[in-house]
């Protein structure tokens, strides 16, 4: 009964990639990695993080100006990634997100 869920989780882990550059956050996923979502730092209005496991990895949610949310799940080194993304977003977003820590 749990086999389809296990296969789905493994396939997702194999094809889901996050690319975080100095200009944007890209999420590449979907079937065979064909879907791509790009978000520039100027579109981000809020950043939230949630540690998972024993704190070795975590999830992050980027809230965008349009009201959409981009979820980054099971990120290794998520604390460093969170700090880097906060350093790239505009100052008001940085102040609001830091108060949520």
C-alpha angles and dihedrals in degrees: 000000000000094000096091091051091049092049090048092052093049093048091048091051091050096050103033114094132172121206116189115186135166090267107037151354114246126193116195116189146111126101108346090348095290099136119080130183121189124191124183118215092244089065094058117097100168138019124198130177134196123192117225134196109001093332098280092115136013149178127255131197122203113197113206133209091252090059094254122132127217114203121205107194131196096004115178112220089017094162092059090043090051092051091048094050090048090052090055101046124085117278099255090055091048092053094047094047093047091056088057093058 
